[in-house]
Amino acid sequence: MNSIQSRLASGLLISLIVISFILWISVSNNIQKLAENYIASRLEHDIETLLTAVSFNKQNQIIINDERVNTIYNRPFSGHYYSIQHKQSVIRSRALWDQTLVIPDAIPANYIQTYQPGPEHQSLIVISGQFTKLGQTIIISIAEDLTPVKNDIEQFKHYFAILTLFILFALILAQIIILRSGLRPLRKIRNELQALEKGQISELTTEVPYELKSVVNEVNQLSLALYKRLRRSRDALSDLSHAIKKPLTLLQQFSDKHKNSLDNDSLKTLNNQIDSIQQLTDRILKRARVAGRSRLNKVFNISDDLPVLIKTIDTMYPDKPVKTILNVPDHLEIQIDSEDMLELLGNLLDNAWKWARSEIHIIIKETDMLSIIIEDDGTGSKVESLNELANRGLRLDESVSGYGFGLAIAADIVKDYDGSLIFSQSEKLGGFRAEINLPVTA
């Protein structure tokens, strides 16, 4: 369970359920205890009343004045009973009929409260007390059926349980609303991070709660630092290429000026090195033109960015009319940094433009992998060269003539995104074929 909302909701839900259960148990038990205490208090008063109705004859036998005894004690199985014990004799209320109350063996100075079954499966509470009247010791026990009270308490528990569940549901609903409201800034930051990843915004908003402000500031500073570092690196490479242009021109002029005084081998070696440096700087400058000044983390949009890239490379070869056939889905955003994708496709398209005769095919499809296929109708490459191109440990721009310059960079970019780059012969056009396979979640 990695969700903060789920953890908070689960903890609060368990707490509410436990508290509600404890509250229900506590209230239910206290209500029952209060009811029993009230009945016990009333029975103690009835014992005192019954005590006043007791008298003795000349033979010390108990006499009960029925006028002072409530008639309910005379109604059979009424749920109200009494028992008076004097020496070996026991006088029972008529309501008991032929049954008796169990009298405790030892009775303290105060009353004693016991529970026992009664007639017709009644549940009795019994209050017993020992008294001395007219020099005679008697034990009086009065009982009352708790069944009606228990039924009322059970009904109360039922209603109270329904009320507790309703309150619990209301608290859970309020908890969900409070949690969602409290976590709304986190969801906002998550959405902004997704927008930042896609390059739709350049930084996160700082209008967040105090607890999140430091995190947002750190993310913004890190994002800005990465952007500046990447831009400086690419600008430095472009500046270096421009800086080389001037001494390279001087070397070319020196070669032309002293071509008659140098031997052929030295002149050939010098011119080859000058051409290599010239090609290298031209390639770097072309890559800078292709990459442009895109925003940080801007994702590559097929519909918007690919036509611009094709047009840019086409302008680099004004003397070569090349027909470009696209087979790509509409409105597809490739979840890769826009500059990385521009550099990757720019190198491969530049290579295709350089060697194509008249036609280039670009195919993009998305299944469980993102597949990009670029093929031309040029002369292609030998099988031995293709094997070397697929070798990641090789400096492809130096080992293979024609095909290979810039392909090492493309291979490195694909590797960074855990993808694969496959070089082969195009069966349809007969020229060179480059296939890129990238994870959809790259």
N, C-alpha and C positions, 0 to 999 in steps of 0.2 A: 504494500500500500504506500505509494510514493506521493500521492496527492496530499497537499497540506489541508485542503478542504475536507477530504475524506477522513483524514486523521482527526481533525478538530470535530467534525460532525459525529464520528464514531465515539470519540471520548465524551462529548456532551450528551449524546444519545444514551450511552450506557449510564452516565451519571444521572440523567433525568429518570431513567427507568428504575435504577436502584433507589433513588430518593423517593420516587412515587410509590414503590413497593414498600419501603420502610414506613412511609407516611400512612399508607393504607393499613398495614399491620398494626402500627402504633395506635392509630385512631380507633380501629376496630376493637382491639384489646382493651383500650381505655374505656370505650363506650360500654363494653360488657362488664368491666370491673366496676364502673360507676353505677350501672344498673343493679348489679348484685349488692353493692354496698348500700344502695338506697333501700333495696328489699330487706337486707339484714337489719338496717336501722329501724325500719317499720316493724319487723318481727320482734325486735327487742322491746318496742313499745307495747306490742300485743302481749308479750310475756308479762310485762308489768301490770297490764290490765287483767290478764288471766290470774296473776298472783293475788289480786284483790278479790277475785271470785272464789278463792280457795279458803275453806274453813275446816274445822275438825269437830267431830261429835265427842261424847263422853268416852267413847271407846278409842279415841284418837284415830278414827277413820276419816278419810278425806271426804269433804262435801263440796260440790261445785255449785255455785249459784248461777244457773243457766241464764238468768236475766242479764248478767254482766258479760256473758260470752256471745260473741257475734254469731249469728245464725249460720253463717257460711261454713263454720266448723262442724255443723250438724248435717250438712248436705253431703250425701255419699259421693266420694271421689271428686270433691269440689276443687281439689288442688290446694286446700288450706287445712292443715292438720295440727293437732297438738297431742302431747303425751305427758302425763304427770306421774312420776314415780315417787312412792313413799314407802320406805322400807322394802318389803317384798311385793307390795301391791302396785299395779300400774293402771291408771285411768286413761283411756284413749278417747279422742273425739269420735263422734258417730260417723264423720266423713271417712275415717280409716276403715270402717266396716270391720272385717276380721283380720286386718293387717296391723303391723306394729312399726314403730320407728326405732331405729337402732340408736341407743343412748350410749355416748362415749363412756369408757370406764373411768377416766379421770377428767374432771372438769375443773379448770382453774377458777380463780376468784372472779374473773370477768366471764363474759360469754365465750363460747366456743362455736365455731362455724364449721359445718361439715356438709358433704354432698353424698346423696345416696339415692338409689332408685325407689320409686314409689308405686302406688297402685296404677294399673293400666299403663305401665311403661313410662310413667311420669319421671321427670328429672327434678329431684327435690333439693332445695337448700334448707339446711336444718340449723337452727340457732338453739343452743342448750345452755342452761344456767342453773346453778345450785343456790338454793335459798333456805333461810331458816325463818319459820313463821310460827308463832305461838309455841316456841320451843321445839318444833318439829322440823326436821330437814327434808326438803323435797327437791326433786330435779324436774324442771319444766323444759320441754323441747317443743318448739313450734316450727313447722315446715311449710314451705310454699312451693308450688310447681313452677319451675323456671321455663317450661316449654313455650308458653306464649311470649315470654320475654326473649328467649333465644330465637324464636321465629321472627320477632320484630327486629332483633339485632342482625339476623341473617339477611333480612330484607334491606336493612340499612346498609350492610356491607355491599350488597348487590348494587344499590343505587350509588353508593359512594365509589365503588369500583368503576361504574360507568362515568361518573363525574371526574374521577382521577384520570381515566383514559382520555376523556375529552380535553381536560386541562393539559395532559401530556402531549396530545396531538397538537394543541394550540401552541405549546412551548416549542415543540419540534419545528412547526411551521415558522414560528418567529425566529428560531435559531437558524433555519435555512436562509431566511431573508437577511438576517444580520450577517451571517457568514458570507453570503454572496455580495452584500454591500461592502463588507470589510475587505474582501479579496478582489473587488473590482479593480483597484489600482494594479494588482499583479496581472490580471487578465489584460489590462490596457498595455502594460509593459511587454507582455508576451506578444501581443499583436504588433506592437511597435518593433520588437526584435525581429519578427517575421518580415515586416516592411523594410527594416534596416538590412536584413539579409538579402532581400530582393532588390535593394538599391532604390526603393521608393522614397525613403527619407535618408537624411545624412546623419541624424542624431536622435536620441530619445528625448522626449519632453521632460523637463525638470519639475513640472507641476505635479509632484507626487507627495505622499505622506513623508514625514520626517524620517521614519525608519527605512524608507527605500531611497531617499535622496542620495546617500553616499554610494549605493550600488549603481544608480543611474549615472551619477557623475563619473564613476570609475569606468563604466562601459563606454560612455561618450569619450572620455580621454583615451581609452585604449583604441577605440575605433578611429579617432582622429590621428593617433600616433601611427597606427598601421597604414592608414591612407597616406600620410605624409611620407612614411618610409618607403612605401611602394612607389609613390610618385617620384620621390627623389631618385630612387634606383633607376626607374625608367627614363627620367629626364637626364640623369647622368650618362646613361648609355647613349641616348640621342645626342647629348652635347659632345660626348667623346667622338662620335661619328662625324659630327660637324667639324670638330677640332682637327681631326685627322685629314680632312679634305685639303686644307692648305698645304701642309708638308707633303702630302701625297701628290699634289699638283706640282710642287717644286721638284720632287723626285722624278716625275714624268718629264718635266722640262729638262732636268739634268740628263736623263736618259736620252732624250731626243738630241740634246746639244752635243753629247759626247759619244754618240753611237758609232762614229767613225774611229774614235780613239780606243774603244773597248773591244776586246775580242768577242767573238760571236757567243761563246758559252756564257761569259759573264753578262753580256747584254741580254741574252735570253733569260738567264736566271733572274736578273733585275726586273725585267719586264713582267715575268710571270708573278713575282712577288708583288709588284705594283698592281697587277690585275687582280690578284687574290684579295689584297687589302681594299681595292676599289669595290669589288663585288661584296665584300663583307660590310663595308660602310653603307653601300646602297641597300643591302638587305635590312640592316638595322634601321635605316631611315624609313624604309617602306613599312616595316613593322610598327614604327612610331606613328606613321600616318594612318595605318589601319586601326591601331588601338585608340587613337584620338584622346579625348579628355573625358572619359566616361566617369560616372559617379562611383563612389566606393560601394562594392558589393552589388552593383547593378547586375541583375541576371540577364542572360542573353535571350532576347525575344526574336523568334524566327521571323515573324511577319514584319517587324520593324527593323531589325539589325542586319539580317542576312542580305536583303536587297542593297542596303547601303554598303556593306562589305564588298559585294560583287561589283558594284559600280566603282568603288574606290580602286579595286585591283584592276578593273577593266581600263581605267584611265592610266594605269602604269604601263599598259601595252597598247598604245594608240594605233600601232601599225599592224596589229594582229586582230582581225575580226573573229571573235569566238562566240558561238551560240551556246547559251547556258540553258539547260533543261532542268527544271526543278520538280521534284516529287516530294513535297513536304506538307505536313499538316498545318492547318491554320491556327493562329493564336497559341502556339506552343511556346512555353517559357522553359528554357533549359536551366536547371538549378545549379549553374556554374557561374563564377565571376565573369562578368561581361568581357573584361580585358583578357582574361585567360582564354575564353572561347574565341575572341577576335584574333588573338595571337595563334591559337591552335588552327582554326579554319583558315586564317590568313596565310600561314605557311603552306598548308596543303593546297589551297586554291592558287596561291602564287606559283607553286610547283606545277600544278595542273595547267595553268595559263602559259607557263614558260614552254611546256612541251606539247601542248595540244595543237592539232592542226586547225580544227574548225569547231569542235564540239566538246562540251563538258557536261556530265550528268551529276546532279547532286540529289541524293536520296536520303531522307530522314524519316525514321519510323520509331515508334515507342511502344514496347510491349513490357516485358519484365526488365528489359534493358533498353537504353537509348542507343539506337544504331544510326551512324552517319556514314554514308558512302559517297566518295568523290572519285570519279573515273573520267579519263580523257581518251581521246582517239590518237594519242601520240605514238611514238615508236615503242613505248614500254621499256621494260628492263629485263636483263637476263635473269634466269633462275638463280644463278650464283649470286648475283647482286641483291636479289630479293631476300635471299637467306642472310646476307650481311646486313641488309636494312632492318631485318627483324631482330638482330643481335643488339641487346641493350647496352653492352659494354663497349660499343664501338663509337668513335667520333664520326657520326654519319656524314657530317658536312665535309670531312676531309678524305674519307676513304672511298667514296663513290662519286664519280663525275656525273654532273647533271642532276640525277636524282640523289637526294641525300642532304643537300645544303638546307638547313632549317628543319629537316625531318627529326633530328635529334631533339630539338626544342619541343616539337609537337609530341614526340614520344614521352618526354619528361613531364609535360603537362598532363597527358593522359594517365601516366603512372601515378601522379600526385592525387588523381581522383579515383584511384583503384580501378581503372579501366584497362582496355587493351587496344593496341593499334596494329592492324594486320595489313601488310603490303602484298599485292598480288597483281597478276595480269587481268585486265578487263576482258571477259569473254564476249561482251556485247560490242565494245568499241575497239578492242584490241590494244589499248594503251595501258597506262598505269592505273592501278586501283588501290585506294586507301580506304580501309574500313575502321571506324572508331566505334567501340562498344563501351558505354559508360553505365554505371548503376543509375537507376531512375532517381534515387535519393542522393545522388552526388551533390 
